[in-house]
């Protein structure tokens, strides 16, 4: 189970754009509990997990009761997950159970962050166990819709994929206006490691969680079985301008209502609509979101002329965002797309 949770301690760094790859333990603390955190890190470095857990638990209990302590609260949760990994069998199952229990009582802004982390944990569990999932059918599902009471080890692939989609949806649907008003710079420990360029591209909590959702929901490996009627990216208007894309009506067949690509596009529409309203204040954030949209559509669209459409809109976007540092990235993407005349065939996994 070690690969599943090994990087969770550094996940706070991964939450932030433009961050370095050093771990939280490598950075000095300057908060009211800095001495305690330093001691916890020292104990963990020595393998004294029981002693570290005794110091961690009061911090966790205090932080979870205070909405203003969201960064500290999420940090304590990540450390608790690390302790689970060190001493528990099936740490992945217990980690998900811990966050499922906490997300029910968590307050904003910790709650949407927990949804995003839960989605990631479900996705990693899926990835670690997908060979077993291949032979597991819907008949193995527990007769309950309450995920917190169901045994995760009995879930089939479809149910796990649905959990990933639902939690990423929840992460951006949880008070989005407040997320859009909450600057990463105001999130303390949650934004440590982000440089000035990273904050310019993704300045708010909403930007951060939206990018995390889009990046994960485009993973085709989440969907072993697919319905006969599927959502597909076949509309050329997906390659329209940012404003045109934000207004585009998207519909998915009822049988494919939890299609990750469909919901990723919806998140991108929401993100671009928000960024278009604030384009003067944050031009780099709009350009970054638009580039993410175009790369996503290019990757997943099933249009015969998508390369031509992609290159044309990249060319126009480079002009639109020429006043930002990202203009060169649009030009580089156009040049790279022109070289890919014979793209490699996608890998066909044995369980498909």
MOBEL-V295718 format. One line per field, one symbol per residue. ss: DSSP state (A for helix, B for strand, O for the rest). phi: phi as a letter, one per 40 degrees, with the letter a starting at -180 (. if undefined). burial: I if it has 16 or more other ideal C-beta (glycine too) atoms within 10 Angstrom, else O. A space follows every 10 residues. Layout:
ss=???
phi=???
burial=???
//
This chain:
ss=OAAAAOOAAA AAAAOOOOOO OOOAAAOOOO OOOAAAAAAA AAAAAOOOAA AAAAAAAAAA AAAAOOAAAA AAAAAAAAAA AAAAAAAOOO AAAAAAAAAA AAAOOOOOOA AAAAAAAAAA AAAAAAAAAA AAAOOOOAAA OOOOOOOOOO OAAAOOAAAA AAAAAAAAAA AAAOOAAAAA AOBAAAAAAA AOOOOAAAAA AOOBAAAAAA AAAAAAAOOA AAOOOOOOOO OOOOOAAAAO OAAAAAAOOO OOOAAAOOOA AAAAAAAAAA AAAAAAAOOO OOAAAAAAAA AAAAAAAAAA OOOOOAAAAA AAAAAAAAAA OOOOOOAAAA AAAAAAAAAO OOOOOOOOOO OO
phi=.dccbdcccc cccccbcgcc bccdccbcca bcbccccccc ccccccgccc ccccccdccc cccccbdcbd dccccccccc cccdccbbcf cccccccccc ccccbcbccc dcccccccdc cccccdccbc cccdccbccc cccacccccc cdcccccccc cccdccccdc ccccfccccc cccdcccfcc bcgccccccc cbcbccdccc cccccccccc ccbcbbcccb cbcbcdcccc cdcccccccb bbddcbcbcc cccccccccc cccccccbcc cbcccccccc cccccccccb cbccbccccc cccccccdcc bccbccdccc cccccccccc cbcccccbcc cc
burial=IOOIIOOIII IIIOIIIOIO OOOIIOOOIO OOIOOOIOOI IOIIOOOOIO OIIOOIOOII OOIIOOOOII IIIIIIIIII IIIIIIOOOO IIIIIIOIII OIIOOIOOII IIIIIIIIII IIIIIIOOII OOIOOIOOOO OOOOOOIOOO OIOOIIIIII IIIIIIIIII IIIIOIOOII OIOIOOIIII IIIIOOOIII IIIIIIIIII IIIIOIIIIO OIIIOOOOOO IIIOOOOIII IIOOIIOOOO OIOOOIOIII IIIIIIIIII IIOIIOOOOO OIIIIIIIII IIIIIIIIOI IOIOOIIOII IOIIOOIIOI IOOIOIIOII IOIIOOIOOO OOOOOOOOOO OO
//
